[in-house]
Each structure stands twice: as C-alpha cells, then as structure tokens.
Amino acid sequence: MVDAGRRSPRTTYYVASSLDGFIAAPDHALDWLVSRDIDQRGPMGPDAFVEGVGAIAMGASTYRWIREHLDTWDYVVPTWVFTHRDLEAPPDADVRFTDRDVVAVHAELADAAGERDVWVMGGGELAGQFADAGLLDEVVIAYAPVTLGSGAPLLPRRLELRLTELAINGEFACARYDVVRTA
C-alpha cells in the first residue's frame, strides 16, 4: 500500500563524463576523472547527492571497478548489481545481485529508497535500460575538462532532456536535466 503523503523516489543517473561523452576510457581507466578537483559538498557535488539516495542500481563493470580500485565499500544503502556473472558482495554490505531486467527490479529499488531517491550509478547502458522502460526521471552530469576519443559511452541512446540547473564545481561543469517523456 502506498502512503498518499509519501514522496515517490526519483530515479537519477548521476555520473561524471568527459566532454566528448565517455564515462570511462577504453581500458576502463578513470585516472582522467579521479585526478580532478571537485568540492564534494559544492554545487551538484557528490556528498549532497548521496545524502538523498535510498537505493542504488549499478552495472557489473562499475561494481567490479569499485571492488578492484577502492579499499572500502562506502555505500550504506541497498545496492542492486545488474549482472550475469558470479560476483562476491563486500562483508556487511547490502549488495544484491540480479540478472532480471530493470522493470522487474525497479519496484524493489523504489520501495527500498522510501522517500529518498534511486541512483543509477555507472553504466550508460544500464541507465539507457531505465530510460527505455520510462523509469529514468533525471540525469545529472559532471563534465570533466578532458576528451577521451573513445571508451564507455555516457548514454548510448537517444534521450530527450530538459535542462533544469547548471553549476561550476571545481574543474567540473555540472548540468541537471529532467527526462522528457514522450507519448
């Protein structure tokens, strides 16, 4: 039963990108990103965004990158990893592996998020699947001052967006867009 006074969570693709539209280099490297200056609490910064997140949807490549390159699992909310691989969850983390499509999992994500939002983290293809199903509400992109020439695309689909906010944060040009739903 849905509480009439409860805010529905928004599903947001929050991501960093090169100016030419790639979220990772061809070898999955992120050195072009992690070496950049950003104010974590500044305009459209990651800290404020994460505070509003109640559940995470993540692709397998993003999950594997985090596990291989970071010493800790910093996410305290339930995380669904979309994968067909056998992967291992970090100790004491609420990580759920699924091979179901985004439509089947979205209700679980929204329920877990409560009045907070769902973060589609990493994976332009995964974000595209949410968009294809009409489940993506917002796209927030922090553009780094670099071009990569190739790599993992930001969003390998056509998607109509409406700009709602612009900000400068450190070296990044940040933009927030609502997804425009077409009939």
C-alpha positions, 0 to 999 in steps of 0.5 A: 500500500502506498502512503498518499503523503509519501514522496515517490523516489526519483530515479537519477543517473548521476555520473561524471563524463568527459566532454566528448561523452565517455564515462570511462576510457577504453581500458576502463581507466578513470585516472582522467576523472579521479585526478580532478578537483571537485568540492564534494559538498559544492554545487551538484557535488557528490556528498549532497547527492548521496545524502538523498539516495535510498537505493542504488542500481549499478552495472557489473563493470562499475561494481567490479571497478569499485571492488578492484580500485577502492579499499572500502565499500562506502555505500550504506544503502541497498545496492542492486548489481545488474549482472550475469556473472558470479560476483562476491558482495563486500562483508556487511554490505547490502549488495544484491545481485540480479540478472532480471531486467530493470522493470522487474527490479525497479519496484524493489529499488523504489520501495527500498529508497522510501522517500529518498531517491534511486541512483543509477550509478555507472553504466550508460547502458544500464541507465539507457535500460531505465530510460527505455522502460520510462523509469529514468526521471533525471540525469545529472552530469559532471563534465570533466575538462578532458576528451577521451576519443573513445571508451564507455559511452555516457548514454548510448541512446537517444534521450530527450532532456530538459535542462533544469540547473547548471553549476561550476564545481571545481574543474567540473561543469555540472548540468541537471536535466529532467527526462522528457517523456514522450507519448 
